[in-house]
Amino acid sequence: MSREYRYQRLETWLLDGIAGKRWAVGERLPSVREMCAEQQLSKATVLHAYQRLEARGLVEARPKSGYFVLPNTATRAVPLTGSDTVVAPAPVTVSDVVMDVMSRGAAFDILAGLQAQRRPAQSFSEQASLDENIAEASNAGIMALNRSVGRALRSQTANAHHYYDEPAGDNVLREQLAQRYRRYGCERSAEDFCITAGCQQSLFLALMVSCQRGDIVAVESPGFYGVLQLLEQLGLQVVEIPASPVTGLDADSLARALQQWDIRACVVTPAYATPTGANLPLATRKKLLLLAEQYDMALIEDDIYGELGFLGRPDPLKAEDKTGRVILCSSFSKSLSRDLRVGWIDAGRWHNQVKRLKLVTLLASSRFVQQGLASFLKDGGYDTHLRRQREQLRLQRDQLVNFLDEHWAADIRFSVPEGGVAMWLQLPEAVDTLAAYGAALSKGVVITPGSLFSSSDHYRNCLRLSFLHPLTRARQDALKTLMGVLSH
Amino acid sequence: MSREYRYQRLETWLLDGIAGKRWAVGERLPSVREMCAEQQLSKATVLHAYQRLEARGLVEARPKSGYFVLPNTATRAVPLTGSDTVVAPAPVTVSDVVMDVMSRGAAFDILAGLQAQRRPAQSFSEQASLDENIAEASNAGIMALNRSVGRALRSQTANAHHYYDEPAGDNVLREQLAQRYRRYGCERSAEDFCITAGCQQSLFLALMVSCQRGDIVAVESPGFYGVLQLLEQLGLQVVEIPASPVTGLDADSLARALQQWDIRACVVTPAYATPTGANLPLATRKKLLLLAEQYDMALIEDDIYGELGFLGRPDPLKAEDKTGRVILCSSFSKSLSRDLRVGWIDAGRWHNQVKRLKLVTLLASSRFVQQGLASFLKDGGYDTHLRRQREQLRLQRDQLVNFLDEHWAADIRFSVPEGGVAMWLQLPEAVDTLAAYGAALSKGVVITPGSLFSSSDHYRNCLRLSFLHPLTRARQDALKTLMGVLSH
């Protein structure tokens, strides 16, 4: 953090204040003069921070009056192009581009695989050395994790390899998970969890137990393509519910859809949903839970980004679940490592079915990995890592926002999420990001076109951009290359 | 092997001779006198060995003539009680006992979990010290494997945790697999394989891509309960095809079933099928491949015991597959460790669908585990381990056979497999092993009742017994306890 500029620190402090309601929507921020005196900062620094907030669409500058807090606290207003109406349920067909994107590590990196995994050649520049520092801090956590898993591997009893893991997974790890979720308002115990091979497998299990072939499932639009893929493979029908880049799934649209169709499950990402980074307000959460009860519908909660909130960890939807209709799905892939292949599911009323289905389709999970993880959690290594990881992601989000502000055309709009790993970018109507996929790839740039996030023909002029990786020179160049490709 | 008795060495040599056709079916073995002279052994030793072969049902003693080789070279004749006719396809319903058994590590150990994982208290007795020696030799392989996986874990590049494994799995590991299968007559390359989370997941993928809900699947009877469970969960119908404890699935019965019903897939375990340990003769293999082509049916080959042949590794069915209709499924769980959670599938014409479905339901596998495994294979660690493991399993099979011969009632019959980890035991008609499950469990004995291996009401008087673990005093006591329970 030592490399953070004064204006950035002020900006962060202001953001926290806005998010924490120190200044309500419509309220005036302290004047530049007041702020200079209060924070012992130069006028240039304060102005820079205020203008950045304005550029993000968080505050509005009123001539001669000052800066006022705008309603959408964490985004430029990204309109919902093309999906403000709900289309009748239909089978899912997703283009092969999704498979290509998924096979390239879900395209959280704009650089194609091999290129990205090499350390950047520009590591002597100031920017790159900052990136390295950030990366080192975060890697310290991974190294500690690996030591923990390595210890578990070495300490396995001699003939442990003759036995399978218990069907629900390692009990110590499940106890650790239960403890974490109790912090976030969920009254859960180890027995409520079932360990899986990752969040994607949890979502698969959730859909398998709550739906039958041909059933209708509601999803966010734009929403995670992995879910659309699952629906397609399981022969389920999809109804896409409009989701705001700021406040996520629109509960009123869902209510109307429920009146029309027999929707058996709704997949929702309450915290930092991909691709937008939206966060469900409390009121929406309550509405969703009521609808689930009213229509006897499963709420499949994708909680994979929950731990990555820059301003704290929002309570999961599961915390308010009184009737066991929320199926909580998550994993360590986004918050810790994609290589552990350990996720979990808390399936409420479907718990026994899930346990059975997991046993039958997967048999077991790796015990030493679970044991290593459990120790890592118990020793506080995970919390330490999360603090660094969130800080790093916030810095990287800022790098990306700044870069877009400075280098990209003025007519783009994007969300500025307060957590997660990605933002949603809207380009002028004429741009077709799906059509540009191949051209970008041929120049070593992997993009996730907006169309992937819907099974209808929406979001052709949109794009998900990730800030999971430091914005090295190589990635800046890739973004510039992409700009060139998209402007043709 | 230093602890092996002379009669055991002779018996092994004779077994090899019979299996290798040194003496054909119906031929007379050398007389006791000839054998004594030839092998420099006492008459008692030779007689002991001959009588053991007789007890196994491998040779027949004809008064005044000598010992003659019998037709079934690797078993006591275990009749197919109750399943010699094919019953019409039906949905699968399997009792909760299966879930209980699966949750107890698939009951390859007659001792309940915790008890078994403790080292036996009787380790000072001669028998136990023999077991320990055997176990140590096998554990050396596991320790080497763990070192290899640990090295892979430590050598991961700093930010590797940000990337998912490639969809088909680690390329080096797939190349190693392809090389192994080329040894066994399969002309395969790394591109033909997809890494999975174990054989059970491979079977799941195979059924998902080759069948649709409601389709009919043929299975061996008796056959693996994990497959019956999968069929139930996927809403598939089962038709059980009689399988001999010696020669496995009866191809003629399958042919008749195919004339009657539209069977989309047949799950078959050509090598050391559980529960019997049967091995498909070449003629049956050829018939199966012809039927698959004639009826456009998928042959799902469960190859999980293939590497555990005491007299060598039988070629997989896949070796003869010219039309891509064989889906080869396997893993390292039986031959190496159940805790790796690494399996594979070579799905022939369904390869792309499998890759896609794996990506969508599991996303990825753990790279460091795959890398560690790949090195272990490359360095020859796996082959060394397999040699020890087969030797150990053969000794343990003999321990179990001897124990049954000496301690159990004369009216039992059992198969004596030449590979794998389990044998099939048939008790008198009146015995109900399923009913005895609870009573046995209450005394710390876990059994796998015969009924689990069929979805009809067959095999109530049968039992699978495993020789995966050394027959320690504790396990001998458990077997005696079981005898008591079953005789009530």
Interface residues (C-beta under 8 A of the other chain):
Chain A: M99 M102 S103 G105 A106 F108 D109 G113 A116 Q117 R119 A135 E136 N139 I142 N146 V149 G150 L153 R154 Q156 T157 A158 N159 A160 H161 H162 Y163 Y164 D165 E166 P167 A197 G198 Q200 Q201 F204 M208 R213 G226 Q229 L230 E232 Q233 G235 S333 L336 S337 R338 D339 L340 R341 R356 L357 L359 V360 T361 L362 L363 A364 S365 S366 R367 F368 V369 L468 H469
Chain B: M99 M102 S103 G105 A106 F108 D109 G113 A116 Q117 R119 A135 E136 N139 I142 N146 V149 G150 L153 R154 Q156 T157 A158 N159 A160 H161 H162 Y163 Y164 D165 E166 P167 A197 G198 Q200 Q201 F204 M208 R213 G226 Q229 L230 E232 Q233 G235 S333 L336 S337 R338 D339 L340 R341 R356 L357 L359 V360 T361 L362 L363 A364 S365 S366 R367 F368 V369 L468 H469
